[in-house]
Amino acid sequence: MLLGGFVQFVVSQFYQKFATDTLLLDSAVIGAIFFASRATDAVLDPVCGYWSDRLRRRRIFIGVGLIALAGGLVIAFLPALDIFAASAVAKYSLAAIGIFTLYIGVTLVYIPHYAWLAALQRALPKLPFFCIACRHRKHRHNSGWRRACGACAIAAKINANAVLCHCCDADAAGAARFSAGDFAK
């Protein structure tokens, strides 16, 4: 969950600026790519949830999703390489493929994970909503780890924005102040 949160927040906050300032891509096209990928998620999320519930192989979904997250992140930033400098079509194509792959990875990680927690809560109704029982060990784990990983991902994103803006000669303190607004959500 930490990787998913970090990647999702960094890409959603930083990639638009990177694509327009560094890759010299049109911001309207990049925005349309983000919109199309999120609209596709509106259709794919219920489908992923259905197949996750039907197949009961949530770990496989999560594993494939983590691979898609990492692959999408790499593909989305490939247009920065010099070999793609002359081809705008290759830059837009790699950006679109990377963003779509990344958000498909987010779907494949988050939806089965949340469904898994819901199934455990239904199977173990006497436990508080924040605890789950581990089958192999006779003690409880707090599922607050998910929330803690999300908080760590937000903190990592703030630091990444500050570092990336500092590397791009932008106002690093301003980037950290801008990113700190995520805590208010």
matplotlib code that plots the C-alpha trace (Angstrom):
import matplotlib.pyplot as plt

x = [0.0, 2.9, 4.1, 0.7, 0.1, 3.5, 3.2, -0.4, 0.3, 3.6, 2.2, -1.0, 0.8, 4.0, 3.6, 1.5, 4.3, 7.0, 5.2, 4.7, 7.9, 10.4, 8.9, 7.3, 4.0, 0.6, -1.0, -4.5, -3.5, -1.9, -4.9, -7.1, -5.0, -5.4, -9.2, -9.5, -7.5, -9.6, -12.8, -11.6, -11.1, -14.8, -15.6, -12.7, -13.0, -16.3, -15.1, -11.9, -14.0, -16.3, -13.4, -11.5, -14.6, -15.4, -11.9, -10.9, -7.3, -6.7, -3.0, -2.5, -4.4, -2.4, 0.9, 0.1, -1.1, 2.3, 4.1, 1.8, 2.3, 6.1, 6.0, 3.6, 5.8, 8.8, 7.0, 5.5, 8.9, 10.6, 9.9, 12.6, 15.3, 17.2, 16.2, 12.6, 13.5, 12.6, 9.3, 6.3, 4.1, 6.4, 6.4, 2.6, 2.2, 4.6, 3.0, -0.5, 0.6, 2.4, -0.5, -3.1, -0.8, -0.2, -3.9, -4.7, -2.1, -3.8, -7.1, -5.5, -3.9, -6.6, -9.9, -8.9, -7.2, -10.3, -12.5, -10.2, -10.5, -14.3, -14.4, -12.3, -14.6, -17.7, -15.9, -14.9, -17.8, -16.8, -13.5, -13.5, -13.6, -9.9, -8.5, -8.1, -7.1, -4.1, -4.7, -1.2, -0.5, -2.9, -2.7, -4.3, -2.9, -4.2, -5.3, -4.3, -1.1, -2.9, -3.6, 0.0, 1.4, -0.9, 0.4, 4.0, 3.2, 1.9, 5.0, 7.3, 5.4, 5.9, 9.6, 9.7, 8.0, 10.4, 13.4, 12.1, 11.3, 14.7, 16.3, 14.3, 15.3, 11.9, 10.9, 11.3, 9.8, 6.8, 6.4, 6.4, 3.9, 1.7, 2.0, 1.2, -2.4, -2.8, -3.0, -6.1, -8.0]
y = [0.0, 2.3, 2.0, 2.6, 5.6, 7.1, 6.5, 7.8, 11.0, 11.8, 11.2, 13.0, 16.0, 16.2, 14.5, 17.3, 19.9, 17.4, 16.7, 20.3, 21.8, 19.0, 17.0, 20.0, 18.2, 20.0, 20.3, 19.9, 16.5, 15.3, 16.4, 14.5, 11.4, 11.7, 12.2, 9.2, 7.0, 7.9, 7.5, 4.1, 3.3, 4.1, 1.1, -1.1, -0.8, -2.7, -5.2, -5.8, -6.1, -8.6, -10.8, -10.5, -11.7, -14.4, -15.9, -15.3, -14.8, -11.3, -11.8, -12.4, -9.3, -7.3, -8.7, -8.0, -4.5, -3.8, -4.8, -2.6, 0.3, 0.0, -0.6, 2.3, 4.7, 3.7, 3.9, 7.3, 8.9, 7.2, 10.1, 12.1, 9.9, 11.5, 8.7, 10.0, 13.7, 14.0, 12.1, 13.9, 10.8, 8.5, 10.9, 11.2, 7.4, 6.5, 9.0, 7.6, 4.0, 4.8, 6.7, 4.1, 1.2, 3.0, 3.6, 0.0, -1.0, 1.2, -0.5, -4.0, -3.2, -1.1, -2.8, -6.4, -5.1, -3.4, -6.3, -8.6, -6.5, -6.5, -10.3, -10.7, -8.4, -10.4, -13.7, -12.4, -10.2, -10.2, -8.4, -4.6, -3.1, -2.1, -5.6, -8.7, -12.1, -13.8, -17.5, -18.7, -16.9, -16.5, -12.7, -9.7, -7.2, -3.7, -3.0, 0.6, -0.3, 0.6, 4.1, 4.4, 3.4, 6.1, 8.7, 7.7, 7.9, 11.5, 12.5, 10.9, 12.7, 16.1, 15.4, 14.2, 17.3, 19.5, 17.6, 17.5, 21.2, 21.9, 19.9, 21.9, 25.2, 25.9, 27.1, 24.0, 25.6, 26.7, 23.1, 21.8, 24.3, 23.5, 19.7, 20.2, 21.0, 17.2, 16.8, 18.9, 16.5]
z = [0.0, 0.7, -2.9, -4.3, -2.2, -3.0, -6.7, -7.0, -5.1, -6.8, -10.2, -9.6, -8.1, -10.1, -13.5, -15.2, -14.4, -15.5, -18.8, -19.7, -18.4, -19.1, -21.9, -23.5, -24.0, -24.2, -20.8, -22.2, -23.8, -20.6, -18.6, -21.1, -20.6, -16.8, -17.3, -19.6, -17.3, -14.3, -16.3, -17.3, -13.6, -13.0, -15.2, -14.2, -10.4, -10.2, -12.7, -10.7, -7.5, -9.1, -10.4, -7.1, -5.2, -7.7, -8.0, -4.3, -5.4, -4.0, -3.4, -7.1, -8.0, -5.5, -6.8, -10.5, -9.4, -7.8, -10.9, -13.0, -10.6, -10.9, -14.6, -15.2, -13.2, -15.3, -18.6, -17.8, -17.2, -20.2, -22.6, -20.7, -22.3, -25.2, -27.6, -27.5, -27.9, -31.5, -31.5, -29.9, -30.8, -28.8, -25.9, -25.8, -26.4, -23.5, -21.2, -22.0, -21.6, -18.4, -16.8, -17.8, -16.6, -13.3, -12.6, -13.5, -11.0, -8.4, -9.1, -8.9, -5.6, -3.8, -4.8, -3.8, -0.6, 0.6, -0.4, 1.5, 4.6, 4.2, 3.8, 7.0, 8.9, 7.8, 8.7, 12.1, 13.3, 17.0, 16.3, 16.3, 12.9, 13.1, 14.0, 12.0, 13.2, 11.7, 10.8, 11.5, 14.7, 17.6, 18.0, 16.4, 13.9, 13.7, 10.1, 10.9, 9.1, 5.9, 7.3, 8.5, 5.1, 3.5, 5.9, 5.1, 1.4, 1.8, 3.8, 1.1, -1.6, 0.2, 0.4, -3.2, -4.4, -2.5, -3.9, -7.4, -7.4, -5.9, -8.8, -11.3, -9.8, -8.5, -5.0, -2.9, 0.2, -1.9, -3.2, 0.4, 1.5, -1.6, -0.9, 2.8, 1.7, 1.2, 5.0, 5.2, 2.9]

ax = plt.figure().add_subplot(projection="3d")
ax.plot(x, y, z, "-o")
ax.set_aspect("equal")
plt.show()
